[in-house]
Amino acid sequence: MIQLPRRSVTRFFIPLIDVLTLLFCIFLLMPMVKESGEVQQSANASGPAVTIGGAASQEEGRQHPQIRDLSKAERENLLQERAELERLRTEKIEVLQQRLYIRVLEIDAETGKLFYREPEGVREVASQADALELMARHKREAGNRELYYLFLFPRRLTGFPEQRQLQRYDNWFKAVAHGTDNPLSDH
């Protein structure tokens, strides 16, 4: 008697799972496709649209459907407020750049030692005396700007700097504003 080979259930379920995953992804994309379809239909139905502000305001309308519902004066006011907000942001950045004199101090990944880069090469900050000398020189260079040190942590996890090293560096630079850039921290 000839027996058919036993069929595994996984031969059926693995392709089924793939198909179900694909259908779920399409389900998630449906609202986005529907919205863009409605925008095209309304644009075709109304004929040529007259907009204020040219292409920029059309782009705003596509990004935010609520803008289409606003009156002409409200739209103009909204666009003016956004332009003002962008101007204030750039102004704030310029003020910070003019006010701060930022210097980056790096922490060695292998030893946890603190060092900084100069055109002449790399110099280590091995003691509080070195830190004080560095601060005095940078304060002279800064002039009337505020001196700020940024401690740059290693970009890979090595176990350095140790907590006692960080406390020592904080103590050395307590006279000036300073902060840390740790890409591996949780917050």
VOPAGU-2260 file (C-alpha; in pm, 1 decimal, decimal comma):
REM VOPAGU-2260
SITE   aa  ch    i         X         Y         Z
SITE  MET   A    0       0,0       0,0       0,0
SITE  ILE   A    1     128,3     345,3     -91,2
SITE  GLN   A    2     127,4     597,0     192,9
SITE  LEU   A    3     131,2     969,6     139,3
SITE  PRO   A    4     399,4    1153,0     330,4
SITE  ARG   A    5     280,4    1324,3     647,0
SITE  ARG   A    6     228,0    1688,6     589,9
SITE  SER   A    7     360,4    1929,8     839,7
SITE  VAL   A    8     129,2    2196,5     971,0
SITE  THR   A    9     407,3    2453,5     947,1
SITE  ARG   A   10     404,9    2418,6     565,6
SITE  PHE   A   11      63,7    2577,0     576,8
SITE  PHE   A   12     101,6    2829,3     859,6
SITE  ILE   A   13     430,2    2995,9     763,2
SITE  PRO   A   14     296,8    3131,4     430,0
SITE  LEU   A   15     -30,2    3216,7     602,0
SITE  ILE   A   16     152,8    3423,9     862,1
SITE  ASP   A   17     337,4    3610,5     585,5
SITE  VAL   A   18      10,4    3688,0     408,1
SITE  LEU   A   19    -155,1    3803,3     730,2
SITE  THR   A   20     141,6    4030,0     809,0
SITE  LEU   A   21     119,5    4183,9     463,2
SITE  LEU   A   22    -254,6    4241,9     501,6
SITE  PHE   A   23    -202,7    4405,1     840,2
SITE  CYS   A   24      56,7    4642,6     691,6
SITE  ILE   A   25    -186,4    4736,2     414,7
SITE  PHE   A   26    -453,9    4795,9     678,6
SITE  LEU   A   27    -219,2    5035,6     859,0
SITE  LEU   A   28    -144,1    5226,4     537,9
SITE  MET   A   29    -508,0    5264,3     429,3
SITE  PRO   A   30    -579,0    5591,4     618,3
SITE  MET   A   31    -279,9    5762,9     457,9
SITE  VAL   A   32    -378,5    5650,3     108,5
SITE  LYS   A   33    -737,5    5757,3     165,3
SITE  GLU   A   34    -635,4    6106,8     280,4
SITE  SER   A   35    -414,6    6171,0     -21,4
SITE  GLY   A   36    -691,7    6040,2    -249,6
SITE  GLU   A   37    -943,3    6283,7     -97,4
SITE  VAL   A   38    -703,8    6575,1    -147,4
SITE  GLN   A   39    -661,7    6488,1    -515,8
SITE  GLN   A   40   -1038,1    6447,2    -567,4
SITE  SER   A   41   -1117,8    6778,6    -401,7
SITE  ALA   A   42    -848,5    6954,4    -603,0
SITE  ASN   A   43    -982,1    6810,4    -931,0
SITE  ALA   A   44   -1345,1    6886,2    -845,7
SITE  SER   A   45   -1292,0    7250,2    -750,4
SITE  GLY   A   46   -1088,7    7335,7   -1059,2
SITE  PRO   A   47    -792,6    7570,6   -1033,9
SITE  ALA   A   48    -742,0    7676,4    -676,4
SITE  VAL   A   49    -647,4    8030,8    -588,4
SITE  THR   A   50    -411,5    8040,1    -291,1
SITE  ILE   A   51    -239,7    8308,0     -94,3
SITE  GLY   A   52     134,5    8291,0     -60,8
SITE  GLY   A   53     199,9    8062,2    -359,0
SITE  ALA   A   54     360,6    7721,1    -322,9
SITE  ALA   A   55     449,7    7766,4      44,4
SITE  SER   A   56      85,4    7802,1     143,0
SITE  GLN   A   57     -13,6    7506,2     -75,7
SITE  GLU   A   58     247,7    7298,0     103,4
SITE  GLU   A   59     111,5    7413,2     437,7
SITE  GLY   A   60    -238,3    7308,5     327,5
SITE  ARG   A   61    -119,7    6962,0     232,9
SITE  GLN   A   62      65,3    6914,1     559,3
SITE  HIS   A   63    -215,2    7040,7     781,0
SITE  PRO   A   64    -571,8    6979,4     659,1
SITE  GLN   A   65    -705,3    7214,9     928,6
SITE  ILE   A   66    -552,1    7510,1     742,3
SITE  ARG   A   67    -794,3    7459,6     450,6
SITE  ASP   A   68   -1084,6    7518,3     688,4
SITE  LEU   A   69    -954,1    7856,8     802,9
SITE  SER   A   70   -1063,1    8186,0     656,7
SITE  LYS   A   71    -831,0    8387,0     435,7
SITE  ALA   A   72    -735,3    8629,8     715,6
SITE  GLU   A   73    -676,1    8347,9     963,5
SITE  ARG   A   74    -453,9    8166,7     712,7
SITE  GLU   A   75    -247,7    8479,9     652,7
SITE  ASN   A   76    -216,9    8534,2    1027,3
SITE  LEU   A   77    -109,3    8172,2    1081,1
SITE  LEU   A   78     157,0    8195,1     810,7
SITE  GLN   A   79     287,2    8522,5     957,8
SITE  GLU   A   80     306,3    8366,9    1304,7
SITE  ARG   A   81     499,0    8067,4    1169,6
SITE  ALA   A   82     744,9    8295,1     990,9
SITE  GLU   A   83     789,0    8494,6    1312,0
SITE  LEU   A   84     849,7    8173,9    1509,0
SITE  GLU   A   85    1117,6    8061,9    1262,6
SITE  ARG   A   86    1281,8    8405,8    1276,9
SITE  LEU   A   87    1290,5    8390,9    1658,2
SITE  ARG   A   88    1445,4    8044,2    1651,5
SITE  THR   A   89    1727,4    8152,1    1422,9
SITE  GLU   A   90    1777,4    8468,8    1625,1
SITE  LYS   A   91    1801,6    8265,2    1947,2
SITE  ILE   A   92    2066,1    8038,6    1794,4
SITE  GLU   A   93    2269,4    8338,2    1676,7
SITE  VAL   A   94    2252,7    8496,9    2021,7
SITE  LEU   A   95    2375,3    8175,6    2185,4
SITE  GLN   A   96    2661,2    8149,0    1937,9
SITE  GLN   A   97    2762,5    8507,5    2008,4
SITE  ARG   A   98    2728,3    8470,0    2385,8
SITE  LEU   A   99    2893,2    8132,2    2447,5
SITE  TYR   A  100    3251,1    8021,4    2396,4
SITE  ILE   A  101    3217,8    7643,4    2386,6
SITE  ARG   A  102    3517,0    7413,1    2425,0
SITE  VAL   A  103    3497,6    7035,7    2396,3
SITE  LEU   A  104    3695,9    6812,7    2631,8
SITE  GLU   A  105    3703,6    6446,7    2534,6
SITE  ILE   A  106    3719,5    6146,6    2763,4
SITE  ASP   A  107    3948,4    5866,0    2650,2
SITE  ALA   A  108    3763,3    5539,4    2595,0
SITE  GLU   A  109    4052,1    5321,9    2714,7
SITE  THR   A  110    4158,1    5504,8    3032,3
SITE  GLY   A  111    3889,9    5762,0    3112,2
SITE  LYS   A  112    4147,0    6042,3    3104,3
SITE  LEU   A  113    4038,8    6390,9    3004,9
SITE  PHE   A  114    4203,0    6557,9    2705,6
SITE  TYR   A  115    4145,2    6834,2    2455,1
SITE  ARG   A  116    4253,0    6892,7    2099,9
SITE  GLU   A  117    4458,8    7187,9    1985,6
SITE  PRO   A  118    4608,8    7271,1    1648,4
SITE  GLU   A  119    4943,6    7151,7    1787,4
SITE  GLY   A  120    4797,9    6816,2    1892,8
SITE  VAL   A  121    4621,7    6645,1    2180,7
SITE  ARG   A  122    4689,4    6755,5    2539,0
SITE  GLU   A  123    4583,3    6574,4    2852,4
SITE  VAL   A  124    4423,3    6747,9    3150,5
SITE  ALA   A  125    4594,4    6539,1    3418,9
SITE  SER   A  126    4550,5    6758,1    3724,7
SITE  GLN   A  127    4362,1    7051,5    3869,9
SITE  ALA   A  128    4658,0    7275,9    3786,5
SITE  ASP   A  129    4627,6    7176,3    3419,1
SITE  ALA   A  130    4254,0    7248,1    3433,4
SITE  LEU   A  131    4308,1    7591,9    3591,2
SITE  GLU   A  132    4572,4    7680,3    3331,7
SITE  LEU   A  133    4337,4    7569,0    3052,2
SITE  MET   A  134    4046,1    7770,1    3194,5
SITE  ALA   A  135    4261,0    8082,7    3228,7
SITE  ARG   A  136    4379,5    8055,1    2868,1
SITE  HIS   A  137    4030,1    7991,1    2734,1
SITE  LYS   A  138    3886,5    8281,0    2937,5
SITE  ARG   A  139    4138,9    8510,7    2772,0
SITE  GLU   A  140    4041,6    8374,9    2430,5
SITE  ALA   A  141    3669,8    8406,4    2507,3
SITE  GLY   A  142    3688,2    8777,0    2580,2
SITE  ASN   A  143    3343,1    8893,0    2688,3
SITE  ARG   A  144    3170,4    8566,0    2595,1
SITE  GLU   A  145    3078,8    8305,6    2856,0
SITE  LEU   A  146    3307,9    8002,4    2869,7
SITE  TYR   A  147    3135,5    7663,2    2854,4
SITE  TYR   A  148    3301,1    7319,5    2861,2
SITE  LEU   A  149    3136,5    7011,7    2714,6
SITE  PHE   A  150    3272,6    6675,1    2833,5
SITE  LEU   A  151    3240,2    6435,9    2541,0
SITE  PHE   A  152    3196,7    6074,1    2650,9
SITE  PRO   A  153    3337,5    5786,4    2444,0
SITE  ARG   A  154    3109,6    5673,1    2162,1
SITE  ARG   A  155    3137,8    5308,7    2260,3
SITE  LEU   A  156    3074,4    5135,7    2591,9
SITE  THR   A  157    3406,4    5071,6    2768,3
SITE  GLY   A  158    3340,1    5128,0    3136,7
SITE  PHE   A  159    3516,6    5463,3    3132,6
SITE  PRO   A  160    3495,2    5722,5    3270,7
SITE  GLU   A  161    3444,8    5588,8    3617,1
SITE  GLN   A  162    3223,4    5773,9    3862,1
SITE  ARG   A  163    3521,8    5894,8    4067,1
SITE  GLN   A  164    3682,2    6033,9    3751,0
SITE  LEU   A  165    3365,3    6226,4    3665,3
SITE  GLN   A  166    3349,4    6368,8    4017,8
SITE  ARG   A  167    3712,7    6475,3    3991,2
SITE  TYR   A  168    3649,4    6649,7    3656,9
SITE  ASP   A  169    3339,3    6823,0    3795,4
SITE  ASN   A  170    3546,5    6945,3    4088,3
SITE  TRP   A  171    3823,7    7076,0    3861,9
SITE  PHE   A  172    3581,7    7271,6    3640,3
SITE  LYS   A  173    3335,8    7388,2    3907,3
SITE  ALA   A  174    3436,0    7751,9    3846,5
SITE  VAL   A  175    3292,5    7750,2    3492,4
SITE  ALA   A  176    2975,9    7625,0    3330,2
SITE  HIS   A  177    3010,4    7271,6    3199,1
SITE  GLY   A  178    2802,3    6976,6    3088,7
SITE  THR   A  179    2832,0    6628,5    2946,6
SITE  ASP   A  180    2742,9    6462,8    2619,3
SITE  ASN   A  181    2685,0    6095,2    2685,2
SITE  PRO   A  182    2521,4    5925,6    2385,8
SITE  LEU   A  183    2488,3    5597,8    2576,1
SITE  SER   A  184    2289,4    5737,2    2868,0
SITE  ASP   A  185    1919,6    5669,7    2914,8
SITE  HIS   A  186    1824,2    6037,4    2934,4
